[in-house]
């Protein structure tokens, strides 16, 4: 009985220590800057070029069955226009 009680108390102390340590290790967020803390640390990435949108639209059209041919030539054309 004593060994079981000691094991239970030890487990509870370990769990309490881990939970308290995790809460203490978490960075404190100032409530005034809470909106600035959301998102990537460097801000949002730049907008993708127009040809990327064109390629994604071609892929979506192909997947929905809107194109009877191959996807390759359309993607090559869109990517080739971006290269100059």
Secondary structure as the mmCIF struct_conf table of DSSP 4:
data_model
#
loop_
_struct_conf.conf_type_id
_struct_conf.id
_struct_conf.beg_label_comp_id
_struct_conf.beg_label_asym_id
_struct_conf.beg_label_seq_id
_struct_conf.end_label_comp_id
_struct_conf.end_label_asym_id
_struct_conf.end_label_seq_id
HELX_RH_AL_P HELX_RH_AL_P1 UNK A 2 UNK A 25
BEND BEND1 UNK A 26 UNK A 26
HELX_LH_PP_P HELX_LH_PP_P1 UNK A 27 UNK A 28
HELX_RH_3T_P HELX_RH_3T_P1 UNK A 31 UNK A 33
TURN_TY1_P TURN_TY1_P1 UNK A 34 UNK A 37
BEND BEND2 UNK A 38 UNK A 39
TURN_TY1_P TURN_TY1_P2 UNK A 41 UNK A 42
HELX_LH_PP_P HELX_LH_PP_P2 UNK A 44 UNK A 49
HELX_RH_AL_P HELX_RH_AL_P2 UNK A 50 UNK A 63
TURN_TY1_P TURN_TY1_P3 UNK A 64 UNK A 65
BEND BEND3 UNK A 68 UNK A 69
BEND BEND4 UNK A 71 UNK A 71
HELX_RH_AL_P HELX_RH_AL_P3 UNK A 72 UNK A 83
#
